Amino acid sequence: MVIRAIESLENALRNIIFCNREYSGEDVLAIWAPEELKVLGIIENLANRTIDPIVHLKIIKFIKRVANVDLSIEGEVKTKTKSQEILDLIPNSYELRLTQVLCNSRRSLDTNYENIEHIKRKSKKLNRKIANEFLMIHQEASEGLDDLNKRFQTIKEVGIQPYPEAFFFEISDTSPSYAGEICEIIINSSHISIAPYLDSFLCNIRDLNIDHALDIARQAIDTNDVTLCCAVARVYSYDIWARNPLPNDFELITQLLGHQDIVVRKLAIRSLGILAHFERLSGFDMKFTAYFCETTEISEKLYEFGDINLNLRKVAIKSLNLLALSERRFGIDIALNMVNVGDDSGLADDLCSIFNTKCGIPPDDLTDDQLNSLIQKFEHIPRIDEYNINELLLNSSKRIPYSVLQLLFNRINYVEEYPGPVRSHYDPLPIMGFDNDILIGFKNSEDYESILRNILNFALEHKGNFWISSLFKAASEFDPTGLGILNEWVESKDNEKIEVVSNLLRDAPSDFIFKQVDFISNLLDCAHSIGDECYGNVCNDLHNTVINGGYSPSHGEPSPKHVRISKQAFEVLKQCNVGLPIYKFYNDIKKCAEMVIRQELKDDEEFD
């Protein structure tokens, strides 16, 4: 109840103090000063009535926030004075200091956040001091553990989340043997409240007795308890454990990777990534790689977890990158055969980062079959516009353009076959278009014309799919070769082929119809010769081409885009005979642009 009362008072003061100090003048601050003092008086009364260290800690944190005042203002001076008086009432007792380090609140009590290193040193000194006091008071590990467990329960009951890792680390560092006894008690009673912090007690035991430390870790894993197994996996985040790994460490992680709980497996993968990092830095790559080569099950467990998400498989892939640098064949084999990226674009991007000319395996070291195997992993990932994926596809389009084209076809097929939920988060192609000339390999290929014809044939099978028009634009940029192939289909006077051509032109630049008048004229003539329906469909697609891109009219002025369209259409009309399909089309374009201009001006008048 007292804790909630303090929190309510803090909320009451928040707007009074912080908002008024930031936005108000001295007169307003003077008006609110009595209210501040009234609240501080209630806090003072609470501080006098209790010896509860949790309440005192809560009051200290609250006062530290309030006491940051402008001493040039009279009312603020009184607030500062009263705040200090309240702080002076609270004794700097062992109980308060112990509660403080269990809640890890040292930083929150320090008003100087600029010198982070100073704060860290100060915090470490305080934790070490309290650890020594604690060890003197509770000389038996079982007694100390009971005391900590009771304090934890009390802290959590009042809604405070404890963060005691730094304090437990100092206990372990000050007396590793004492910490070892606590670890063994925890393993035998994993339900106690401080069991999740086994790693903080275990961390420094390794420096005193590595065999004992590994034995404790093994005992914890053998319980199969999720809490204890997670703690063992986390202990490798301490460089004491990670800097000189032994084969036994890899065996422990192998056990954790086989645990039925997904969280344990994720933490084990993270630990493996940390070990790989330290192995790399210490020049110990070959031993680590040898262990992987001999223990294929660990590799399989690493990369076949279909339900692992977030960034943990990514950590494992980064460790694979380090391994691949020292054992290239092995790294390529793992990446191609064991890494399952599933539907995670970030994971796929991390995988591609392994194959990097500057700081990984050069893509040129892969055979065409290996490169094809790699890019096929990208069929179901939501996006392919990540940097490393783009770089790999750029390289692949130069060497295996048909494989890249088939990947893009498969992705378009995938979104058609699985609409609904898939479509809402899956982009078959980069939504903003291809970057870095990703498909330059298509243009440089001796089979360039054949590739474009494949795209047209694919479009014929998937009529109306806007992703295909985006693909054709990226592959051809409507260059003379691309237009020549489109014109072949136009002159076939086949209704479906002509409509495919007009569909593909929807992604052309908005000025395309004014720069390629001869092509447009031939398209319209052929469509008109087939019938009114074909001609109408083609005109609609070409209208969409013209309106591509946004526009922003100024108030009182028509949009420059529609003025330009009207003028360009007029210039084309001067060269056309009235009554021809081309004349009708460009006249409609001109009328449409003028209608939009009139409506814009009318809307501006109504707004005025």
C-alpha positions as CSV (number, residue, x, y, z in Angstrom):
1,M,0.0,0.0,0.0
2,V,2.8,2.4,0.9
3,I,4.6,1.7,-2.4
4,R,1.4,2.4,-4.4
5,A,0.9,5.6,-2.4
6,I,4.4,6.8,-3.3
7,E,3.8,6.0,-6.9
8,S,0.5,8.0,-6.9
9,L,2.2,11.0,-5.3
10,E,4.9,10.8,-7.9
11,N,2.3,10.8,-10.7
12,A,0.6,13.7,-9.1
13,L,3.8,15.7,-9.0
14,R,5.0,14.8,-12.5
15,N,2.9,17.4,-14.4
16,I,3.3,20.0,-11.7
17,I,7.0,19.8,-11.6
18,F,8.4,18.7,-14.9
19,C,5.9,20.4,-17.3
20,N,5.8,23.7,-15.4
21,R,9.6,23.8,-15.1
22,E,10.0,23.3,-18.8
23,Y,7.3,25.6,-20.2
24,S,6.4,28.1,-17.4
25,G,7.9,31.2,-16.0
26,E,8.9,32.0,-12.4
27,D,5.4,33.3,-11.5
28,V,3.8,30.0,-12.4
29,L,6.4,28.0,-10.6
30,A,5.9,30.2,-7.5
31,I,2.2,29.4,-7.6
32,W,2.8,25.7,-7.7
33,A,5.6,25.6,-5.1
34,P,3.2,25.2,-2.1
35,E,1.6,22.1,-3.8
36,E,5.1,20.6,-4.3
37,L,5.9,21.2,-0.7
38,K,2.6,19.7,0.4
39,V,3.4,16.4,-1.5
40,L,6.9,16.4,-0.1
41,G,5.5,16.7,3.4
42,I,3.4,13.6,2.9
43,I,6.6,11.8,1.6
44,E,8.5,13.0,4.7
45,N,5.8,11.6,6.9
46,L,6.1,8.2,5.2
47,A,9.9,8.2,5.5
48,N,9.5,8.9,9.3
49,R,7.0,6.1,9.8
50,T,8.8,3.2,8.3
51,I,12.1,1.3,8.4
52,D,11.2,-0.8,5.3
53,P,14.3,-0.6,3.0
54,I,12.1,-1.0,-0.1
55,V,10.0,2.0,0.9
56,H,13.1,4.0,1.7
57,L,14.6,3.1,-1.7
58,K,11.4,4.1,-3.5
59,I,11.4,7.4,-1.7
60,I,15.1,8.1,-2.5
61,K,14.5,7.4,-6.2
62,F,11.5,9.7,-6.2
63,I,13.3,12.5,-4.3
64,K,16.3,12.3,-6.7
65,R,13.9,13.1,-9.6
66,V,12.2,16.0,-7.8
67,A,15.4,17.6,-6.4
68,N,16.8,18.6,-9.8
69,V,15.6,22.3,-9.5
70,D,16.5,25.8,-10.5
71,L,18.1,27.4,-7.4
72,S,17.6,30.9,-8.9
73,I,13.8,30.6,-8.2
74,E,12.7,31.0,-4.6
75,G,10.0,28.4,-4.6
76,E,12.4,25.9,-6.1
77,V,15.0,26.5,-3.4
78,K,12.4,25.5,-0.8
79,T,11.7,22.3,-2.8
80,K,15.4,21.5,-2.9
81,T,15.8,22.1,0.9
82,K,12.8,20.0,1.8
83,S,14.0,17.2,-0.6
84,Q,17.4,17.1,1.2
85,E,15.7,17.0,4.6
86,I,13.8,13.9,3.5
87,L,17.0,12.2,2.3
88,D,18.7,13.0,5.5
89,L,15.9,11.2,7.4
90,I,16.8,7.9,5.7
91,P,19.7,6.0,7.3
92,N,22.3,4.6,5.0
93,S,21.9,1.1,6.5
94,Y,23.1,-2.3,5.4
95,E,19.4,-3.2,4.8
96,L,19.0,-0.3,2.4
97,R,22.3,-0.9,0.6
98,L,21.5,-4.6,0.1
99,T,18.0,-3.8,-1.2
100,Q,19.6,-1.2,-3.5
101,V,22.0,-3.7,-5.1
102,L,19.4,-6.4,-5.4
103,C,17.3,-4.0,-7.4
104,N,20.4,-2.7,-9.3
105,S,19.2,0.8,-8.7
106,R,22.6,2.5,-8.3
107,R,22.5,4.1,-11.7
108,S,18.9,5.3,-11.3
109,L,20.0,7.1,-8.1
110,D,22.9,8.9,-9.7
111,T,22.0,12.2,-11.3
112,N,25.1,12.4,-13.4
113,Y,24.6,10.2,-16.5
114,E,27.4,11.8,-18.6
115,N,30.3,9.8,-17.2
116,I,29.1,6.2,-17.8
117,E,32.4,4.7,-16.9
118,H,32.5,6.5,-13.6
119,I,29.0,5.2,-12.8
120,K,30.1,1.7,-13.6
121,R,33.1,1.9,-11.4
122,K,31.0,3.4,-8.6
123,S,28.4,0.7,-9.0
124,K,31.0,-2.1,-8.9
125,K,32.6,-0.6,-5.8
126,L,29.2,-0.6,-4.0
127,N,28.4,-4.1,-5.1
128,R,31.8,-5.4,-3.9
129,K,31.3,-3.6,-0.5
130,I,27.9,-5.1,0.1
131,A,29.1,-8.5,-1.1
132,N,31.7,-8.4,1.6
133,E,29.2,-7.3,4.3
134,F,26.8,-10.1,3.2
135,L,29.5,-12.8,3.4
136,M,30.5,-11.7,6.9
137,I,26.9,-11.7,8.1
138,H,25.9,-15.0,6.4
139,Q,28.9,-17.2,6.6
140,E,27.0,-20.4,5.7
141,A,25.9,-20.5,2.0
142,S,22.6,-22.1,2.9
143,E,21.8,-19.4,5.4
144,G,22.8,-16.7,2.8
145,L,20.7,-18.3,0.1
146,D,17.6,-18.4,2.4
147,D,18.0,-14.7,3.2
148,L,18.3,-13.8,-0.5
149,N,15.4,-15.9,-1.4
150,K,13.1,-14.2,1.2
151,R,14.3,-10.7,0.1
152,F,13.5,-11.6,-3.5
153,Q,10.0,-12.7,-2.7
154,T,9.4,-9.5,-0.8
155,I,10.8,-7.3,-3.6
156,K,8.7,-9.1,-6.3
157,E,5.5,-9.0,-4.2
158,V,5.5,-5.2,-4.2
159,G,5.8,-5.2,-8.0
160,I,9.6,-4.4,-8.3
161,Q,11.6,-6.4,-10.8
162,P,15.0,-7.2,-9.2
163,Y,18.2,-7.0,-11.3
164,P,20.8,-8.5,-8.9
165,E,23.3,-10.0,-11.5
166,A,26.1,-7.5,-10.7
167,F,25.8,-8.2,-7.0
168,F,25.8,-11.9,-7.4
169,F,28.8,-11.6,-9.7
170,E,30.7,-9.9,-6.9
171,I,29.7,-12.6,-4.4
172,S,31.1,-15.1,-6.9
173,D,34.2,-13.1,-7.5
174,T,34.8,-12.5,-3.8
175,S,34.3,-16.1,-2.7
176,P,34.0,-18.6,-5.6
177,S,33.8,-21.5,-3.1
178,Y,30.8,-19.9,-1.4
179,A,29.2,-19.3,-4.8
180,G,29.8,-22.9,-5.7
181,E,27.9,-24.1,-2.6
182,I,25.0,-21.8,-3.5
183,C,25.0,-23.2,-7.1
184,E,24.7,-26.8,-5.8
185,I,21.8,-25.9,-3.4
186,I,20.0,-24.1,-6.3
187,I,20.5,-27.2,-8.5
188,N,18.9,-29.4,-5.9
189,S,16.0,-26.8,-5.3
190,S,15.5,-25.2,-8.7
191,H,12.1,-23.8,-7.7
192,I,13.6,-21.1,-5.4
193,S,13.3,-17.6,-6.6
194,I,16.9,-16.9,-7.4
195,A,17.4,-20.0,-9.5
196,P,17.3,-17.9,-12.8
197,Y,20.5,-16.2,-11.6
198,L,22.6,-19.4,-11.4
199,D,24.9,-18.1,-14.1
200,S,25.8,-15.0,-12.0
201,F,27.0,-17.2,-9.2
202,L,28.7,-19.7,-11.5
203,C,30.6,-17.3,-13.7
204,N,33.7,-16.7,-11.5
205,I,34.0,-20.3,-10.2
206,R,35.8,-21.2,-13.4
207,D,38.8,-19.1,-12.6
208,L,39.3,-20.9,-9.3
209,N,38.5,-24.5,-10.4
210,I,37.6,-25.1,-14.0
211,D,36.7,-28.7,-13.5
212,H,34.3,-27.9,-10.6
213,A,32.7,-25.1,-12.7
214,L,32.1,-27.5,-15.6
215,D,30.8,-30.2,-13.2
216,I,28.2,-27.7,-11.8
217,A,27.2,-26.7,-15.3
218,R,26.8,-30.4,-16.2
219,Q,24.7,-31.1,-13.1
220,A,22.4,-28.2,-13.9
221,I,21.9,-29.5,-17.5
222,D,21.3,-33.0,-16.3
223,T,18.3,-31.8,-14.3
224,N,16.7,-30.9,-17.7
225,D,15.1,-27.9,-15.8
226,V,14.5,-25.1,-18.2
227,T,15.5,-22.3,-15.8
228,L,18.8,-24.0,-14.9
229,C,19.6,-24.9,-18.5
230,C,18.9,-21.3,-19.6
231,A,21.3,-20.1,-16.9
232,V,24.1,-22.4,-18.1
233,A,23.6,-21.2,-21.6
234,R,23.8,-17.6,-20.5
235,V,27.1,-18.2,-18.5
236,Y,29.0,-18.1,-21.8
237,S,28.2,-14.4,-22.1
238,Y,30.9,-13.9,-19.4
239,D,34.3,-13.7,-21.1
240,I,35.6,-15.8,-18.2
241,W,33.8,-18.8,-19.7
242,A,34.0,-17.8,-23.4
243,R,37.7,-16.7,-23.8
244,N,39.3,-20.2,-23.4
245,P,36.7,-22.8,-24.4
246,L,37.5,-26.5,-24.0
247,P,35.9,-29.5,-25.7
248,N,33.8,-30.0,-22.6
249,D,32.2,-26.6,-23.3
250,F,31.1,-27.7,-26.8
251,E,29.7,-30.9,-25.3
252,L,27.6,-28.9,-22.8
253,I,26.3,-26.6,-25.6
254,T,25.5,-29.7,-27.7
255,Q,23.3,-31.0,-24.9
256,L,21.6,-27.6,-24.6
257,L,21.0,-27.5,-28.4
258,G,19.1,-30.8,-28.0
259,H,16.9,-29.5,-25.2
260,Q,13.1,-29.7,-25.8
261,D,12.6,-26.1,-24.8
262,I,13.0,-23.5,-27.6
263,V,14.3,-20.8,-25.3
264,V,17.1,-23.0,-24.1
265,R,18.0,-23.8,-27.7
266,K,18.0,-20.2,-28.6
267,L,20.3,-19.3,-25.8
268,A,22.6,-22.2,-26.7
269,I,22.9,-20.9,-30.2
270,R,23.8,-17.4,-28.9
271,S,26.5,-19.0,-26.7
272,L,27.9,-20.9,-29.6
273,G,28.2,-17.6,-31.5
274,I,30.0,-16.1,-28.6
275,L,32.4,-19.0,-28.5
276,A,33.0,-18.8,-32.2
277,H,33.9,-15.1,-31.8
278,F,36.4,-15.7,-29.1
279,E,37.9,-18.6,-30.9
280,R,38.4,-16.4,-33.9
281,L,40.1,-13.7,-31.9
282,S,42.4,-16.1,-30.2
283,G,43.5,-17.8,-33.3
284,F,41.9,-21.0,-32.2
285,D,39.8,-21.4,-35.3
286,M,41.0,-24.8,-36.4
287,K,40.2,-26.6,-33.1
288,F,36.7,-25.1,-33.1
289,T,36.2,-26.1,-36.8
290,A,37.5,-29.6,-36.1
291,Y,35.0,-30.0,-33.3
292,F,32.2,-29.0,-35.7
293,C,33.5,-31.3,-38.4
294,E,33.6,-34.3,-36.0
295,T,30.2,-33.4,-34.4
296,T,27.8,-33.2,-37.3
297,E,24.8,-33.4,-34.9
298,I,25.6,-29.9,-33.5
299,S,25.6,-28.4,-37.0
300,E,22.3,-30.0,-37.7
301,K,20.7,-28.8,-34.5
302,L,22.0,-25.3,-35.2
303,Y,20.4,-24.8,-38.5
304,E,17.4,-27.1,-38.6
305,F,15.3,-25.4,-35.9
306,G,12.4,-24.3,-38.0
307,D,10.7,-22.6,-35.0
308,I,13.7,-20.4,-34.0
309,N,13.1,-16.7,-34.7
310,L,14.4,-13.3,-33.7
311,N,18.1,-12.9,-34.1
312,L,19.5,-16.1,-32.6
313,R,19.9,-18.1,-35.7
314,K,21.6,-15.0,-37.1
315,V,24.2,-15.2,-34.4
316,A,24.8,-18.8,-35.3
317,I,25.3,-17.8,-39.0
318,K,27.7,-15.1,-38.0
319,S,29.7,-17.7,-36.2
320,L,29.6,-19.9,-39.3
321,N,31.1,-17.0,-41.2
322,L,34.1,-17.0,-38.9
323,L,34.5,-20.7,-39.3
324,A,34.2,-20.5,-43.0
325,L,37.1,-18.2,-43.2
326,S,39.4,-20.9,-41.8
327,E,37.7,-23.9,-43.3
328,R,36.2,-22.8,-46.5
329,R,34.9,-26.1,-47.8
330,F,33.2,-26.9,-44.5
331,G,31.7,-23.4,-44.3
332,I,30.2,-23.7,-47.8
333,D,28.8,-27.1,-47.1
334,I,27.1,-26.0,-43.8
335,A,25.7,-22.9,-45.5
336,L,24.3,-24.7,-48.5
337,N,23.1,-28.0,-46.9
338,M,22.2,-27.2,-43.3
339,V,21.1,-23.6,-43.0
340,N,17.3,-23.3,-43.4
341,V,16.3,-19.6,-43.6
342,G,12.6,-20.4,-43.6
343,D,10.7,-17.2,-44.1
344,D,13.1,-14.9,-42.4
345,S,14.5,-12.2,-44.7
346,G,17.0,-11.0,-42.1
347,L,18.3,-14.5,-41.6
348,A,18.7,-14.9,-45.4
349,D,20.6,-11.6,-45.5
350,D,23.0,-12.8,-42.8
351,L,23.5,-16.0,-44.8
352,C,24.4,-14.0,-47.9
353,S,26.9,-11.9,-45.9
354,I,29.0,-15.1,-45.6
355,F,29.6,-15.0,-49.3
356,N,31.3,-11.6,-49.6
357,T,34.4,-10.9,-51.6
358,K,35.8,-8.5,-49.0
359,C,35.2,-10.2,-45.7
360,G,33.9,-13.7,-46.3
361,I,33.9,-16.4,-49.0
362,P,34.0,-14.9,-52.5
363,P,30.9,-15.9,-54.4
364,D,33.3,-16.8,-57.3
365,D,34.5,-19.7,-55.1
366,L,31.0,-21.3,-55.5
367,T,30.2,-23.5,-58.5
368,D,27.1,-22.6,-60.5
369,D,25.2,-25.4,-58.9
370,Q,26.2,-24.2,-55.4
371,L,25.1,-20.7,-56.3
372,N,21.8,-21.9,-57.6
373,S,21.3,-24.0,-54.5
374,L,21.9,-20.9,-52.4
375,I,19.5,-18.5,-54.1
376,Q,16.7,-21.1,-54.1
377,K,16.6,-20.6,-50.3
378,F,15.1,-17.2,-51.0
379,E,11.8,-18.5,-52.5
380,H,9.7,-18.0,-49.4
381,I,11.3,-15.1,-47.5
382,P,9.0,-12.1,-47.4
383,R,11.5,-9.6,-49.0
384,I,14.6,-9.8,-51.2
385,D,15.5,-6.1,-51.0
386,E,18.1,-6.6,-48.1
387,Y,21.6,-5.4,-49.0
388,N,23.5,-8.7,-48.9
389,I,20.7,-10.5,-50.8
390,N,20.8,-7.9,-53.5
391,E,24.6,-8.2,-53.8
392,L,24.3,-12.0,-54.2
393,L,21.5,-11.8,-56.7
394,L,23.6,-9.2,-58.7
395,N,26.5,-11.7,-58.8
396,S,24.1,-14.6,-59.6
397,S,22.4,-12.7,-62.5
398,K,25.7,-12.4,-64.2
399,R,26.6,-16.1,-63.9
400,I,23.2,-18.0,-63.8
401,P,20.6,-15.5,-65.1
402,Y,18.1,-18.2,-65.8
403,S,18.2,-19.5,-62.2
404,V,17.7,-15.9,-60.9
405,L,14.8,-15.5,-63.4
406,Q,13.2,-18.8,-62.2
407,L,13.6,-17.7,-58.6
408,L,11.6,-14.5,-59.4
409,F,9.0,-16.5,-61.3
410,N,8.7,-18.9,-58.3
411,R,8.2,-16.0,-55.9
412,I,5.4,-14.5,-58.1
413,N,3.8,-17.9,-58.3
414,Y,4.0,-18.3,-54.6
415,V,2.1,-15.1,-53.8
416,E,-0.6,-16.1,-56.4
417,E,-1.0,-19.6,-55.0
418,Y,-1.2,-18.4,-51.4
419,P,-3.1,-15.2,-51.3
420,G,-4.6,-13.6,-48.2
421,P,-2.2,-13.8,-45.2
422,V,0.8,-14.4,-47.5
423,R,0.1,-11.5,-49.7
424,S,-0.2,-9.1,-46.8
425,H,3.5,-9.5,-45.8
426,Y,5.2,-11.0,-48.9
427,D,6.7,-9.0,-51.7
428,P,7.8,-11.2,-54.6
429,L,10.0,-8.4,-55.9
430,P,11.4,-5.3,-54.2
431,I,8.4,-3.1,-53.6
432,M,10.5,0.1,-54.5
433,G,12.1,-1.5,-57.5
434,F,15.5,-3.2,-57.9
435,D,18.6,-1.4,-56.6
436,N,22.2,-1.6,-57.7
437,D,21.4,-2.8,-61.2
438,I,20.6,-6.1,-59.6
439,L,19.5,-7.6,-63.0
440,I,22.4,-6.2,-65.0
441,G,23.5,-9.8,-65.6
442,F,20.3,-10.2,-67.7
443,K,21.3,-7.4,-70.1
444,N,24.9,-8.6,-70.4
445,S,23.9,-12.1,-71.1
446,E,24.1,-13.5,-74.6
447,D,20.6,-14.9,-73.9
448,Y,19.2,-11.4,-73.1
449,E,16.5,-11.6,-75.8
450,S,15.6,-15.1,-74.7
451,I,15.2,-14.0,-71.1
452,L,12.9,-11.2,-72.1
453,R,10.8,-13.6,-74.2
454,N,10.6,-15.9,-71.1
455,I,9.2,-13.0,-69.1
456,L,6.6,-12.3,-71.9
457,N,5.6,-15.9,-71.9
458,F,5.3,-15.9,-68.1
459,A,3.1,-12.8,-68.4
460,L,0.9,-14.6,-70.9
461,E,0.3,-17.3,-68.3
462,H,-0.4,-14.8,-65.5
463,K,-2.3,-12.1,-67.3
464,G,-2.8,-8.9,-65.3
465,N,-0.1,-9.6,-62.6
466,F,1.5,-6.2,-61.9
467,W,4.6,-7.8,-60.4
468,I,5.5,-9.1,-63.9
469,S,5.3,-5.6,-65.4
470,S,7.7,-4.5,-62.7
471,L,10.0,-7.4,-63.5
472,F,10.0,-6.6,-67.3
473,K,10.8,-2.9,-66.5
474,A,13.7,-3.9,-64.3
475,A,15.1,-6.4,-66.8
476,S,14.7,-4.3,-70.0
477,E,14.2,-0.7,-68.9
478,F,12.3,-0.6,-72.2
479,D,15.4,-0.4,-74.2
480,P,15.4,-0.9,-78.0
481,T,15.8,-4.7,-77.6
482,G,12.9,-4.8,-75.2
483,L,10.7,-2.7,-77.4
484,G,11.6,-4.8,-80.4
485,I,10.4,-7.9,-78.7
486,L,7.2,-6.2,-77.5
487,N,6.6,-5.0,-81.0
488,E,6.9,-8.6,-82.3
489,W,3.9,-9.5,-80.1
490,V,2.0,-6.4,-81.1
491,E,2.4,-7.3,-84.8
492,S,1.2,-10.8,-84.2
493,K,-2.2,-9.2,-83.9
494,D,-3.0,-11.8,-81.3
495,N,-5.6,-10.4,-78.8
496,E,-4.0,-11.9,-75.7
497,K,-0.4,-11.0,-76.6
498,I,-1.3,-7.4,-77.4
499,E,-3.1,-7.1,-74.0
500,V,0.0,-8.6,-72.3
501,V,2.1,-5.9,-74.0
502,S,-0.1,-3.1,-72.8
503,N,-0.1,-4.7,-69.3
504,L,3.7,-4.6,-69.2
505,L,3.7,-1.0,-70.2
506,R,1.8,0.0,-67.1
507,D,5.1,0.2,-65.2
508,A,6.8,2.3,-68.0
509,P,7.8,5.9,-67.2
510,S,5.0,8.4,-67.3
511,D,6.4,10.1,-70.4
512,F,6.9,6.9,-72.3
513,I,3.8,7.4,-74.5
514,F,5.2,10.8,-75.6
515,K,8.7,9.5,-76.3
516,Q,7.7,6.3,-78.2
517,V,4.8,7.7,-80.3
518,D,5.5,5.3,-83.3
519,F,5.4,2.3,-81.0
520,I,2.2,3.5,-79.3
521,S,0.7,4.2,-82.7
522,N,1.4,0.7,-84.0
523,L,0.0,-0.8,-80.7
524,L,-3.2,1.2,-81.0
525,D,-3.7,0.4,-84.7
526,C,-3.3,-3.4,-84.1
527,A,-5.5,-3.3,-81.0
528,H,-8.2,-1.4,-83.0
529,S,-8.0,-3.9,-85.8
530,I,-8.9,-6.7,-83.4
531,G,-11.9,-5.0,-81.9
532,D,-13.3,-2.3,-79.6
533,E,-12.8,-4.4,-76.5
534,C,-9.1,-5.0,-77.2
535,Y,-8.6,-1.3,-78.1
536,G,-10.3,-0.2,-74.9
537,N,-8.2,-2.4,-72.7
538,V,-5.0,-1.2,-74.3
539,C,-6.1,2.4,-73.9
540,N,-6.8,1.9,-70.2
541,D,-3.4,0.4,-69.6
542,L,-1.7,3.3,-71.4
543,H,-3.7,5.8,-69.4
544,N,-2.3,4.1,-66.3
545,T,1.2,4.6,-67.7
546,V,0.6,8.3,-68.1
547,I,-0.6,8.8,-64.5
548,N,2.3,6.9,-63.0
549,G,3.8,8.8,-60.1
550,G,2.3,11.4,-57.8
551,Y,1.8,15.1,-58.2
552,S,1.5,18.1,-55.9
553,P,-0.4,21.1,-57.1
554,S,0.2,24.5,-55.5
555,H,-2.7,26.5,-54.2
556,G,-4.3,28.5,-57.0
557,E,-2.1,26.8,-59.6
558,P,-2.7,23.6,-61.7
559,S,-0.3,20.8,-61.1
560,P,2.7,21.1,-63.4
561,K,2.4,17.4,-64.3
562,H,-1.1,17.7,-65.8
563,V,-0.1,20.9,-67.6
564,R,2.8,19.1,-69.1
565,I,0.7,16.1,-70.1
566,S,-1.8,18.4,-71.8
567,K,0.9,20.2,-73.8
568,Q,2.7,17.0,-74.8
569,A,-0.6,15.4,-76.0
570,F,-1.4,18.6,-78.0
571,E,2.0,18.3,-79.7
572,V,1.4,14.7,-80.7
573,L,-2.1,15.6,-82.0
574,K,-0.7,18.2,-84.4
575,Q,1.0,15.3,-86.2
576,C,-2.0,13.0,-86.3
577,N,-4.9,12.7,-88.7
578,V,-8.3,13.1,-87.1
579,G,-10.2,9.8,-86.9
580,L,-7.3,7.5,-86.5
581,P,-7.0,5.4,-83.3
582,I,-3.9,7.4,-82.3
583,Y,-5.7,10.7,-82.5
584,K,-8.6,9.5,-80.4
585,F,-6.2,8.2,-77.7
586,Y,-4.0,11.3,-77.4
587,N,-7.1,13.5,-77.6
588,D,-8.6,11.6,-74.6
589,I,-5.3,12.0,-72.7
590,K,-5.4,15.8,-73.4
591,K,-9.1,16.1,-72.3
592,C,-8.4,14.1,-69.2
593,A,-5.5,16.3,-68.1
594,E,-7.5,19.5,-68.8
595,M,-10.4,18.1,-66.8
596,V,-8.1,17.4,-63.8
597,I,-6.7,21.0,-64.1
598,R,-10.2,22.5,-64.1
599,Q,-11.2,20.5,-61.0
600,E,-8.1,21.5,-59.1
601,L,-8.8,25.2,-59.8
602,K,-12.4,24.7,-58.8
603,D,-11.4,23.0,-55.5
604,D,-9.0,25.9,-54.7
605,E,-11.8,28.4,-55.3
606,E,-14.2,26.6,-53.0
607,F,-11.5,26.3,-50.3
608,D,-11.0,30.1,-50.5
